[in-house]
Amino acid sequence: MATVMQKIKDIEDEMARTQKNKATAHHLGLLKAKLAKLRRELLTPTSKGGGGAGEGFDVTKSGDSRVGLVGFPSVGKSTLLNKLTGTFSEVASYEFTTLTCIPGVITYRGAKIQSYMLINSSPYYAQDILILLDLPGIIEGAKDGKGRGRQVISTARTCNCILIVLDAIKPITHKRLIEKELEGFGIRLNKEPPNLTFRKKDKGGINLTSTATTTHLDLDTVKAICSEYRIHNADITLRYDATADDLIDVIEGSRVYMPCIYVVNKIDQITLEELEILDKLPHYCPISAHLEWNLDGLLDKIWEYLSLTRIYTKPKGMNPDYEDPVILSSKRRTVEDFCNRIHKDMLKQFKYALVWGSSAKHKPQRVGKEHELEDEDVVQIIKKV
């Protein structure tokens, strides 16, 4: 591990010394590829004794969505977890109080969760909707294996949304440091996957085509990056002004793209003028966990960023069940997804579905299993006789 970390440091130092211009683009692209490969080694679990998830981090992903709280020690993650979920997470006035991964429970907009967890690789079960994880405080250098940061970020990669919890009375540089740690482990915040095509082939060398003006990548830089990965034959198509980092992300293929909310805590301790400055932060949500200020606003933002869909069931001859909705992702919300969420064998008996709009006042629409559902639709499944 020390060898890998030293190599990472050497490359980062060399990149810091290298001026960024057209003449050095080829060299910097090669260094970035080397760096990405080394960081992948840090993320890959080692042999036994080398530290997999680690004590308190073996949390099986269940339910529909998982939200991770990430931040420096003593920014108020545990207090926030306690206020939102009622789950006890140790809170103290000194740093590094949370030493394990603590799951919590949120019931919001009809979405419910049941969870059970014991530390030390015991089973964790979650049902229905929202998991909130209080991840131990990230320290600078986590991406290089320092402290327990590796386990923290490995767990964060399994989340559907990240909450970066910041202390309003401490420098916003914490935000940049945490982003750097997450980026180093392949987590891309509030970004879409690169709009480029990379296809390996058996022969023909490296071919680069572009449908847009490019200023960062040329054929020599692309060849240098591919050579580091021992790729000598590939077709690459750029549809925008992609960077070396974008190409490396596609080649690595292990990047995680997820929404992120910057939760600025302890706003009761700053002035209105300071709050206005912080308000310019993108994807920002101001709160005071201790005084419970704007927690409803945070829950609304979490729901928005998770982009979830509530579907109410209506058994034949009965009223819709508005208390216990079926929760679907907005990206997978067809009638077929709805059936699979209830029971995997339901589609075998499926004939058609009756769907009422969110108001459930107009006549139902008869649809097939490919029909896309909207939030708060009411669905009745008609089975084959």
C-alpha positions as CSV (number, residue, x, y, z in Angstrom):
1,M,0.0,0.0,0.0
2,A,2.8,2.4,0.9
3,T,4.4,1.8,-2.5
4,V,1.2,2.6,-4.3
5,M,0.6,5.7,-2.2
6,Q,4.2,6.9,-2.8
7,K,3.7,6.5,-6.5
8,I,0.5,8.5,-6.4
9,K,2.3,11.3,-4.5
10,D,5.1,11.3,-7.0
11,I,2.8,11.6,-9.9
12,E,0.7,14.3,-8.2
13,D,3.9,16.2,-7.5
14,E,5.0,15.9,-11.1
15,M,1.6,17.1,-12.4
16,A,1.8,20.1,-10.0
17,R,5.2,21.1,-11.4
18,T,4.1,20.7,-15.0
19,Q,2.7,23.8,-16.7
20,K,-0.6,23.2,-18.5
21,N,-0.4,24.1,-22.2
22,K,-0.7,22.5,-25.6
23,A,2.9,21.2,-25.5
24,T,2.4,19.3,-22.2
25,A,-1.1,17.9,-22.9
26,H,0.3,14.6,-24.1
27,H,2.5,14.2,-21.0
28,L,-0.3,15.2,-18.5
29,G,-2.7,12.9,-20.2
30,L,-0.3,10.0,-19.6
31,L,0.3,11.0,-16.0
32,K,-3.5,11.1,-15.4
33,A,-3.9,7.7,-16.8
34,K,-1.2,6.3,-14.5
35,L,-2.8,8.1,-11.6
36,A,-6.2,6.6,-12.3
37,K,-4.8,3.1,-12.5
38,L,-3.0,3.5,-9.1
39,R,-6.1,4.8,-7.4
40,R,-8.0,1.9,-8.7
41,E,-5.6,-0.4,-6.9
42,L,-6.3,1.4,-3.7
43,L,-10.1,0.9,-4.2
44,T,-9.7,-2.8,-5.1
45,P,-10.2,-5.0,-2.0
46,T,-6.9,-6.6,-0.8
47,S,-6.4,-10.1,0.4
48,K,-7.6,-11.1,3.8
49,G,-6.0,-9.1,6.5
50,G,-5.5,-6.2,4.1
51,G,-8.9,-4.6,4.9
52,G,-12.0,-5.1,2.9
53,A,-15.0,-3.1,4.1
54,G,-13.7,-3.1,7.6
55,E,-15.6,-3.3,10.9
56,G,-18.9,-1.6,10.8
57,F,-18.8,-1.1,7.0
58,D,-20.3,-4.4,5.8
59,V,-23.7,-2.9,4.9
60,T,-25.7,-4.8,2.3
61,K,-27.5,-2.5,-0.1
62,S,-31.2,-3.0,0.1
63,G,-34.4,-1.0,-0.5
64,D,-34.8,1.5,-3.4
65,S,-32.4,4.3,-2.5
66,R,-29.5,5.0,-0.2
67,V,-28.3,8.5,0.9
68,G,-24.8,8.9,2.4
69,L,-23.8,11.7,4.8
70,V,-20.2,12.6,4.2
71,G,-18.1,15.3,5.9
72,F,-15.3,16.2,8.1
73,P,-15.6,15.3,11.8
74,S,-17.8,17.4,14.0
75,V,-19.8,19.1,11.3
76,G,-23.0,17.8,12.7
77,K,-23.6,14.6,10.7
78,S,-24.6,12.6,13.7
79,T,-27.0,15.3,15.0
80,L,-28.6,15.5,11.6
81,L,-29.0,11.8,11.4
82,N,-30.6,11.8,14.9
83,K,-33.0,14.6,14.0
84,L,-34.1,13.1,10.6
85,T,-34.4,9.4,11.6
86,G,-34.5,9.0,15.4
87,T,-31.5,6.7,15.1
88,F,-29.0,7.1,17.9
89,S,-25.6,8.1,16.6
90,E,-23.1,9.2,19.2
91,V,-22.7,13.0,19.4
92,A,-20.0,14.7,21.4
93,S,-18.1,18.1,21.4
94,Y,-14.9,16.5,20.3
95,E,-13.9,15.2,16.9
96,F,-14.0,11.6,15.5
97,T,-16.9,10.4,17.6
98,T,-18.5,8.2,14.9
99,L,-16.4,5.2,14.3
100,T,-18.8,2.9,12.5
101,C,-21.3,3.1,9.7
102,I,-24.7,3.7,11.3
103,P,-27.9,3.2,9.3
104,G,-31.0,5.3,9.9
105,V,-34.7,5.3,9.1
106,I,-36.7,8.0,7.3
107,T,-40.4,7.9,6.7
108,Y,-41.3,10.6,4.1
109,R,-44.2,11.1,1.7
110,G,-45.5,7.6,2.4
111,A,-42.2,5.9,1.8
112,K,-41.2,3.6,4.7
113,I,-38.1,1.7,5.7
114,Q,-37.5,-1.1,8.2
115,S,-33.8,-1.8,8.9
116,Y,-31.8,-4.0,11.2
117,M,-28.1,-3.9,11.7
118,L,-25.5,-5.3,13.9
119,I,-21.8,-4.2,13.6
120,N,-19.2,-6.7,12.5
121,S,-20.6,-8.0,9.2
122,S,-24.0,-8.9,10.6
123,P,-26.9,-8.9,8.2
124,Y,-28.6,-5.7,7.3
125,Y,-32.1,-5.7,5.9
126,A,-34.0,-2.8,4.4
127,Q,-37.4,-2.8,2.9
128,D,-39.3,-0.2,0.9
129,I,-37.4,3.1,0.6
130,L,-34.9,5.4,2.0
131,I,-31.6,4.5,3.8
132,L,-29.6,7.3,5.3
133,L,-26.0,6.3,6.3
134,D,-24.0,8.3,8.7
135,L,-20.5,7.7,7.2
136,P,-17.6,8.4,9.6
137,G,-15.9,11.8,9.0
138,I,-13.7,11.9,6.0
139,I,-10.2,13.1,6.6
140,E,-7.9,14.6,3.9
141,G,-6.0,11.9,2.2
142,A,-8.8,9.3,2.4
143,K,-8.3,8.5,-1.3
144,D,-4.7,7.6,-0.6
145,G,-5.7,5.0,2.1
146,K,-5.2,7.2,5.2
147,G,-7.4,6.7,8.2
148,R,-10.6,4.9,7.5
149,G,-11.3,7.0,4.5
150,R,-11.0,4.1,2.0
151,Q,-13.9,2.3,3.7
152,V,-15.9,5.5,3.9
153,I,-15.6,6.3,0.2
154,S,-16.1,2.6,-0.8
155,T,-19.5,2.7,1.0
156,A,-20.3,6.1,-0.5
157,R,-19.9,4.6,-4.0
158,T,-23.0,2.4,-3.3
159,C,-25.2,5.4,-2.5
160,N,-27.8,7.0,-4.8
161,C,-27.2,10.5,-3.5
162,I,-24.5,12.1,-1.4
163,L,-25.0,14.7,1.2
164,I,-21.8,16.6,1.8
165,V,-22.3,18.1,5.3
166,L,-20.3,21.4,5.8
167,D,-19.9,23.5,8.9
168,A,-21.0,27.0,8.1
169,I,-18.4,28.5,10.5
170,K,-15.5,26.7,8.9
171,P,-13.9,27.4,5.5
172,I,-15.6,26.3,2.4
173,T,-12.3,24.8,1.4
174,H,-13.7,21.6,3.2
175,K,-16.1,21.3,0.3
176,R,-13.2,21.3,-2.3
177,L,-11.2,18.8,-0.2
178,I,-14.1,16.4,0.1
179,E,-14.9,16.7,-3.6
180,K,-11.3,15.9,-4.3
181,E,-11.4,12.8,-2.1
182,L,-14.6,11.5,-3.8
183,E,-13.3,12.3,-7.3
184,G,-10.1,10.4,-6.5
185,F,-12.2,7.3,-5.9
186,G,-14.2,7.6,-9.1
187,I,-17.3,9.4,-7.7
188,R,-18.6,12.1,-10.0
189,L,-20.9,14.6,-8.3
190,N,-23.8,16.2,-10.2
191,K,-22.3,15.2,-13.5
192,E,-23.5,13.2,-16.5
193,P,-21.4,10.4,-18.0
194,P,-19.0,11.7,-20.8
195,N,-20.7,11.9,-24.2
196,L,-18.1,10.0,-26.1
197,T,-17.9,6.5,-27.6
198,F,-15.0,4.2,-27.0
199,R,-14.9,0.9,-28.8
200,K,-12.1,-1.6,-28.8
201,K,-11.3,-3.5,-32.0
202,D,-8.9,-6.2,-33.1
203,K,-6.8,-4.2,-35.6
204,G,-6.6,-0.8,-37.3
205,G,-4.8,1.2,-34.6
206,I,-6.3,4.2,-32.7
207,N,-8.9,6.2,-34.7
208,L,-10.1,9.5,-33.3
209,T,-13.1,11.3,-34.8
210,S,-15.0,14.3,-33.4
211,T,-18.4,15.9,-34.1
212,A,-17.5,19.1,-32.2
213,T,-14.6,21.4,-31.8
214,T,-12.0,19.9,-29.4
215,T,-9.3,21.8,-27.5
216,H,-8.2,19.3,-24.9
217,L,-7.7,16.0,-26.8
218,D,-5.7,15.3,-29.9
219,L,-4.6,12.0,-31.5
220,D,-1.2,11.9,-29.8
221,T,-2.7,12.5,-26.3
222,V,-5.4,9.8,-27.0
223,K,-2.8,7.3,-28.1
224,A,-0.7,8.0,-25.0
225,I,-3.6,7.4,-22.7
226,C,-4.6,4.2,-24.6
227,S,-1.1,3.0,-24.6
228,E,-1.0,3.2,-20.7
229,Y,-3.9,0.8,-20.7
230,R,-2.3,-1.4,-23.3
231,I,-5.0,-0.6,-25.8
232,H,-3.6,-0.3,-29.4
233,N,-6.7,-0.7,-31.5
234,A,-9.9,1.4,-30.8
235,D,-12.4,3.8,-32.4
236,I,-13.1,6.9,-30.3
237,T,-15.8,9.4,-31.2
238,L,-16.0,12.7,-29.3
239,R,-19.4,14.6,-29.3
240,Y,-18.2,17.5,-27.3
241,D,-15.0,19.2,-26.1
242,A,-13.9,16.2,-23.9
243,T,-10.9,16.2,-21.6
244,A,-8.3,13.6,-20.9
245,D,-10.1,12.9,-17.6
246,D,-13.3,12.2,-19.5
247,L,-11.6,9.7,-21.8
248,I,-9.9,8.0,-18.8
249,D,-13.3,7.7,-17.0
250,V,-14.8,5.9,-20.0
251,I,-11.8,3.6,-20.3
252,E,-11.8,2.8,-16.6
253,G,-15.6,2.1,-16.8
254,S,-16.0,2.1,-13.0
255,R,-17.0,5.7,-12.4
256,V,-20.2,6.4,-10.4
257,Y,-22.3,9.4,-11.3
258,M,-24.6,10.6,-8.6
259,P,-26.5,13.7,-7.4
260,C,-25.0,15.6,-4.5
261,I,-26.5,18.1,-2.0
262,Y,-24.2,20.4,-0.1
263,V,-25.8,20.6,3.4
264,V,-24.4,23.7,5.2
265,N,-25.0,23.1,8.9
266,K,-24.9,25.4,11.9
267,I,-26.3,28.5,10.0
268,D,-27.5,29.8,13.4
269,Q,-23.9,30.7,14.2
270,I,-23.3,33.0,11.2
271,T,-24.6,36.3,10.1
272,L,-27.1,37.0,7.4
273,E,-24.4,38.5,5.2
274,E,-22.4,35.3,5.5
275,L,-25.5,33.2,4.7
276,E,-26.1,35.2,1.5
277,I,-22.5,34.4,0.4
278,L,-23.0,30.7,1.1
279,D,-26.4,30.8,-0.7
280,K,-24.5,31.2,-4.0
281,L,-23.2,27.6,-3.7
282,P,-24.7,25.3,-6.3
283,H,-26.9,22.4,-5.0
284,Y,-26.9,24.1,-1.6
285,C,-29.3,23.6,1.3
286,P,-28.8,25.6,4.6
287,I,-29.8,24.0,7.8
288,S,-29.3,24.0,11.6
289,A,-29.6,20.4,12.7
290,H,-29.4,21.4,16.4
291,L,-32.3,23.9,16.1
292,E,-34.1,21.9,13.4
293,W,-34.1,24.8,10.9
294,N,-35.1,23.9,7.3
295,L,-35.0,20.1,7.8
296,D,-38.2,19.9,5.8
297,G,-36.5,21.8,3.0
298,L,-33.6,19.3,3.1
299,L,-36.0,16.3,2.9
300,D,-37.8,17.9,-0.1
301,K,-34.4,18.4,-1.8
302,I,-33.4,14.8,-1.0
303,W,-36.6,13.6,-2.6
304,E,-36.1,15.8,-5.6
305,Y,-32.5,14.6,-6.1
306,L,-33.4,10.9,-5.7
307,S,-36.1,11.4,-8.3
308,L,-38.4,8.8,-6.9
309,T,-42.0,7.9,-8.0
310,R,-44.8,6.9,-5.7
311,I,-47.4,4.5,-7.2
312,Y,-50.5,3.6,-5.2
313,T,-52.1,0.2,-5.6
314,K,-55.9,-0.5,-6.0
315,P,-57.1,-4.0,-5.4
316,K,-60.2,-4.9,-7.4
317,G,-63.4,-3.7,-5.7
318,M,-61.4,-1.7,-3.1
319,N,-60.3,1.9,-2.6
320,P,-56.7,2.9,-3.4
321,D,-54.1,2.3,-0.7
322,Y,-52.6,5.8,-0.2
323,E,-50.7,4.8,3.0
324,D,-48.2,2.4,1.5
325,P,-47.1,3.3,-2.0
326,V,-44.8,1.3,-4.2
327,I,-41.6,3.3,-4.8
328,L,-40.0,3.3,-8.2
329,S,-37.0,5.1,-9.7
330,S,-38.0,7.8,-12.2
331,K,-35.7,6.0,-14.7
332,R,-37.5,2.7,-14.2
333,R,-41.2,3.3,-13.8
334,T,-43.1,1.3,-16.3
335,V,-46.0,-1.0,-15.4
336,E,-43.5,-3.9,-15.8
337,D,-41.2,-2.3,-13.2
338,F,-44.2,-1.9,-10.9
339,C,-45.1,-5.5,-11.2
340,N,-41.6,-6.7,-10.6
341,R,-41.4,-4.5,-7.5
342,I,-44.4,-6.3,-6.1
343,H,-43.6,-9.9,-7.0
344,K,-41.4,-11.4,-9.7
345,D,-44.2,-13.8,-10.8
346,M,-46.9,-11.1,-11.3
347,L,-46.0,-10.6,-15.0
348,K,-46.8,-14.3,-15.8
349,Q,-50.4,-13.6,-14.9
350,F,-50.5,-10.0,-16.3
351,K,-53.3,-9.2,-18.8
352,Y,-53.4,-5.4,-18.7
353,A,-53.4,-2.5,-16.1
354,L,-55.9,0.2,-15.2
355,V,-54.2,3.5,-14.4
356,W,-55.7,6.5,-12.8
357,G,-53.9,9.8,-12.8
358,S,-52.5,11.3,-9.6
359,S,-55.9,12.9,-8.8
360,A,-57.6,9.5,-9.3
361,K,-60.8,11.3,-10.3
362,H,-61.0,10.7,-14.1
363,K,-61.7,7.4,-15.8
364,P,-58.9,4.8,-15.7
365,Q,-56.7,4.3,-18.7
366,R,-56.1,0.7,-20.0
367,V,-52.4,0.2,-20.6
368,G,-49.8,-2.5,-21.3
369,K,-46.8,-3.3,-19.3
370,E,-44.5,-0.9,-21.2
371,H,-46.6,2.1,-20.1
372,E,-44.6,4.7,-18.1
373,L,-46.2,5.7,-14.8
374,E,-46.2,9.1,-13.2
375,D,-45.8,10.1,-9.6
376,E,-48.9,9.3,-7.5
377,D,-50.6,7.3,-10.2
378,V,-53.1,4.7,-9.0
379,V,-52.7,1.2,-10.6
380,Q,-54.8,-1.9,-10.7
381,I,-53.4,-5.0,-12.3
382,I,-55.9,-7.2,-14.2
383,K,-54.8,-10.8,-14.4
384,K,-55.4,-13.4,-17.0
385,V,-58.3,-15.7,-16.3
